Amino acid sequence: MINIDQQQKLLLNVSRRLTKKITAYAIGGTAMMFLGFKDTTLDIDIVFENVGDRNVFKEAVKSLGYLEMDAIKVYGVKRNQPQMLKLNDERFDLFVVQVIDFIFSEGMRKRAEQIHQFEDTLILKIADPHDIILMKCATDRLKDKDDARRIINATKINWDIIIQESENQIKLSKKRAAFELGCFLEDLKTKMKIDIPQEVLNKLFEIVKLQAKEKQKNSK
């Protein structure tokens, strides 16, 4: 586990070892700590815009003694897994644009309005709460559902943003986005008793039905 102060110090140490200026995006528990939704996290989740930036960041992290680890141990056989580095109980999960079955889209980048700068080399933009929920849907572990619960209970959610982004993900070729989000939110509603408006679930599954009809039409 790492708390907010430890995370700040660690990112500062990484920034001092970067060989170029990098802009990246914090998602997951990392973003939740910056936004005040939780006090500690198991890993530092970061999305980069390109492989080159991730490689530079990874080398800086490795210079602190972190070692690469196999992502399968955490993410199983999911696609678009991060590169992972670990030292003791601290871990970095480093993604490039794609976070498992979702894309960190242009809309998500624009919504990341909170910005933190470390030295002159690292600019870290913090994902919007709506997009953190979407990314939690992508990884879909028990702790991710609990994190989504924290966000939904702590802030006012504009469900239209989440629905619209799921439609955007479909346009970006992530065809299962609405289905996976619908299943994720339905689990939160039925199993964790979280107040998810039924009309939100209805809209998502209507999108899925329209996709199925379109697929059937195109197959004829």
C-alpha positions in Angstrom: 0.0 0.0 0.0 1.1 3.6 -0.7 -0.5 6.8 0.7 -0.8 10.2 -0.9 2.4 11.6 0.6 4.4 8.6 -0.3 3.0 8.7 -3.8 3.9 12.4 -4.2 7.5 11.7 -3.1 7.8 8.7 -5.3 6.6 10.6 -8.4 8.9 13.4 -7.6 11.8 11.0 -7.4 10.8 9.5 -10.8 10.5 13.0 -12.3 14.1 13.8 -11.3 15.3 10.8 -13.3 13.3 11.4 -16.5 15.4 12.3 -19.6 12.6 14.2 -21.3 9.4 16.1 -20.4 6.4 13.8 -20.3 2.7 14.3 -19.9 0.7 11.4 -18.6 -2.6 10.6 -17.0 -3.4 9.1 -13.6 -6.2 6.7 -13.5 -7.5 4.1 -10.9 -6.5 4.4 -7.2 -3.8 6.9 -8.1 -6.3 9.4 -9.5 -8.7 8.6 -6.6 -6.1 9.7 -4.1 -5.5 12.9 -5.9 -9.2 13.6 -6.0 -9.7 12.7 -2.3 -11.8 9.5 -2.8 -9.3 7.3 -0.9 -6.2 7.5 1.3 -4.1 4.6 0.0 -3.8 2.4 -3.1 -2.2 -0.9 -4.1 -0.6 0.5 -7.3 0.2 3.6 -9.3 -1.9 3.5 -12.5 -0.7 5.7 -15.3 -1.7 6.1 -19.0 0.8 7.4 -21.6 0.1 8.8 -25.0 2.8 6.8 -26.7 5.3 3.9 -26.1 8.3 6.2 -26.2 7.1 8.2 -23.2 6.3 5.0 -21.3 9.7 3.6 -22.0 11.4 6.8 -20.6 9.2 6.7 -17.5 9.8 3.0 -17.0 13.6 3.4 -17.1 13.4 6.1 -14.5 11.3 3.8 -12.3 13.8 1.0 -12.8 16.6 3.3 -11.8 15.0 3.4 -8.3 15.3 -0.3 -8.0 11.9 -1.4 -9.3 11.8 -4.7 -11.2 9.5 -5.7 -14.0 6.8 -8.3 -13.2 4.4 -10.5 -15.2 1.1 -8.7 -15.7 -0.7 -12.0 -16.1 -0.3 -12.5 -12.3 -2.7 -9.6 -11.8 -4.7 -9.2 -15.0 -4.9 -12.8 -16.2 -5.4 -13.1 -19.9 -7.0 -9.7 -20.5 -5.9 -7.8 -23.5 -3.9 -4.5 -23.5 -2.3 -5.2 -20.2 0.1 -2.7 -18.6 3.8 -3.1 -18.2 4.3 -3.5 -14.5 7.2 -2.8 -12.1 7.3 -3.6 -8.4 9.5 -2.9 -5.3 8.4 -4.4 -2.0 4.7 -3.5 -1.7 4.7 -0.7 -4.3 3.8 -1.3 -7.9 3.5 0.8 -11.1 0.9 -0.2 -13.8 1.9 1.6 -17.0 -0.6 1.7 -19.9 -0.3 3.2 -23.4 -3.6 4.6 -24.6 -5.5 1.4 -24.2 -6.6 0.2 -20.8 -7.6 -3.4 -21.2 -10.9 -3.2 -23.2 -11.2 0.6 -23.2 -9.3 3.4 -24.9 -8.2 6.5 -23.0 -10.0 8.7 -25.5 -9.6 12.4 -26.5 -12.8 13.1 -24.4 -11.2 11.5 -21.4 -8.0 13.6 -21.9 -10.0 16.8 -22.1 -12.0 15.9 -18.9 -8.7 15.4 -17.0 -8.7 19.0 -15.7 -6.8 18.6 -12.4 -3.0 18.9 -13.2 0.0 18.2 -11.0 3.6 19.0 -12.1 6.7 17.3 -10.7 9.9 19.2 -11.4 10.0 20.4 -15.0 9.8 16.9 -16.4 6.5 15.3 -15.4 3.0 16.7 -15.9 0.4 14.4 -14.5 -3.2 15.0 -15.4 -5.9 13.4 -13.2 -8.7 11.4 -14.8 -12.2 12.7 -14.3 -14.3 10.6 -11.8 -16.7 9.5 -14.6 -13.8 8.1 -16.6 -12.3 6.4 -13.5 -15.5 4.5 -13.3 -15.2 3.4 -16.9 -11.6 2.3 -16.4 -12.7 0.4 -13.3 -15.2 -1.4 -15.5 -12.3 -2.4 -17.8 -10.3 -4.1 -15.1 -13.4 -5.3 -13.2 -11.9 -6.8 -10.0 -13.6 -6.8 -6.7 -11.6 -3.8 -5.5 -12.6 -2.0 -8.7 -16.3 -2.4 -7.8 -15.6 -1.1 -4.3 -13.7 1.9 -5.8 -16.6 2.6 -8.1 -18.9 2.5 -5.1 -16.7 5.1 -3.3 -16.9 7.5 -6.3 -20.6 7.1 -6.9 -21.4 7.6 -3.2 -19.1 10.6 -2.8 -19.9 12.8 -5.8 -22.8 13.7 -8.1 -22.5 11.5 -11.2 -23.6 12.8 -14.6 -24.7 9.5 -16.1 -25.0 11.1 -19.6 -21.2 11.5 -19.7 -20.7 7.8 -18.9 -23.3 6.7 -21.5 -21.9 9.0 -24.2 -18.4 7.8 -23.5 -19.5 4.2 -23.9 -20.9 5.1 -27.3 -17.7 6.9 -28.2 -15.8 3.7 -27.2 -17.9 1.7 -29.6 -17.0 4.2 -32.4 -13.3 3.7 -31.5 -13.8 -0.1 -32.2 -14.4 -1.2 -28.6 -17.7 -2.9 -29.5 -18.3 -4.4 -26.1 -18.1 -1.2 -24.2 -21.8 -0.6 -23.5 -22.3 -4.3 -22.7 -19.4 -4.5 -20.2 -20.3 -1.2 -18.6 -24.0 -2.3 -18.3 -23.0 -5.5 -16.6 -20.5 -3.7 -14.3 -23.2 -1.2 -13.2 -25.8 -3.8 -12.9 -23.6 -5.8 -10.5 -23.1 -2.6 -8.5 -26.8 -2.1 -8.3 -27.9 -5.7 -7.5 -25.0 -7.1 -5.5 -23.6 -4.0 -3.7 -27.0 -2.1 -3.5 -25.5 1.1 -5.1 -28.0 3.6 -6.4 -27.6 3.2 -10.2 -30.7 4.7 -12.0 -32.5 1.9 -13.8 -32.9 4.2 -16.8 -29.1 4.3 -17.2 -29.0 0.5 -17.4 -31.9 0.5 -19.8 -30.1 3.0 -22.1 -26.9 0.9 -22.1 -28.7 -2.3 -22.9 -30.7 -0.5 -25.6 -27.4 0.4 -27.2 -26.4 -3.3 -27.0 -29.7 -4.3 -28.7 -29.1 -1.8 -31.5 -25.6 -3.2 -32.0 -27.0 -6.7 -32.3 -29.6 -5.7 -34.8 -27.0 -3.8 -36.9 -24.7 -6.8 -36.8 -27.5 -9.1 -37.9 -28.5 -6.7 -40.7 -24.9 -6.6 -42.0 -24.5 -10.3 -41.9 -27.4 -10.9 -44.4 
